[in-house]
Amino acid sequence: MALAREVAAEANPASVAVSKRLVWADLDLDAVEREETRAHLALLGTDDALEGAAAWRERRAPDWRGKAGDHTGPA
């Protein structure tokens, strides 16, 4: 439960959505790696990626603006 609380409080909702989608997609390892790379490369170009880095540097909680389904596409 502690890990779930930490993820809910600090992880980018779109990244969490990607991870959950891949877990439930029942893909082989190669397909998971391809999809994970594709989705996370898309997420790197978002304002939330900059916010996450800034929050980490400033030792504060991130203020995520995107939504869980933003920029992730289907798995």
C-alpha positions in Angstrom: 0.0 0.0 0.0 2.9 2.4 0.7 4.2 1.9 -2.8 0.8 2.5 -4.3 0.4 5.7 -2.3 3.8 6.9 -3.5 3.0 6.1 -7.1 -0.3 7.8 -6.9 1.2 10.9 -5.3 4.4 11.3 -7.4 4.3 9.4 -10.7 3.1 11.0 -13.9 -0.5 9.7 -14.5 0.2 9.1 -18.2 3.3 7.0 -17.4 1.3 4.9 -14.9 -1.4 4.4 -17.5 1.2 3.1 -20.0 2.5 0.7 -17.4 -0.9 -0.6 -16.5 -1.9 -1.0 -20.1 1.2 -3.0 -20.9 0.7 -5.3 -17.9 -2.8 -6.1 -19.0 -2.0 -6.3 -22.7 -0.5 -9.8 -22.4 2.2 -9.1 -24.9 5.5 -10.9 -25.4 8.6 -9.2 -24.0 9.7 -7.8 -27.4 6.3 -6.2 -28.0 6.2 -4.8 -24.4 9.7 -3.2 -25.0 8.6 -1.7 -28.3 5.4 -0.3 -26.9 7.0 1.0 -23.7 9.7 2.8 -25.7 7.2 4.3 -28.1 4.9 5.6 -25.4 7.7 7.0 -23.2 9.4 8.7 -26.1 6.0 10.4 -26.7 5.8 11.4 -23.1 9.3 12.9 -23.0 8.0 15.8 -25.2 5.3 16.9 -22.8 5.1 19.7 -20.2 4.7 17.0 -17.5 8.1 15.6 -18.4 9.6 19.0 -17.7 7.5 19.3 -14.5 8.6 16.0 -13.2 12.3 16.9 -13.6 11.8 20.3 -12.1 9.9 18.9 -9.1 12.6 16.3 -8.5 15.4 19.0 -8.7 13.4 21.3 -6.4 12.5 18.4 -4.0 8.8 19.1 -4.2 5.7 17.3 -5.2 5.0 17.5 -9.0 2.0 19.4 -10.3 0.9 17.1 -13.1 -1.3 18.9 -15.8 -1.8 16.0 -18.2 -4.3 13.2 -17.9 -3.7 9.5 -17.7 -4.6 8.8 -21.4 -2.7 11.8 -22.8 0.0 10.9 -25.4 0.0 7.2 -24.6 -2.1 5.6 -27.4 -3.1 2.0 -27.4 -0.8 -0.7 -26.2 
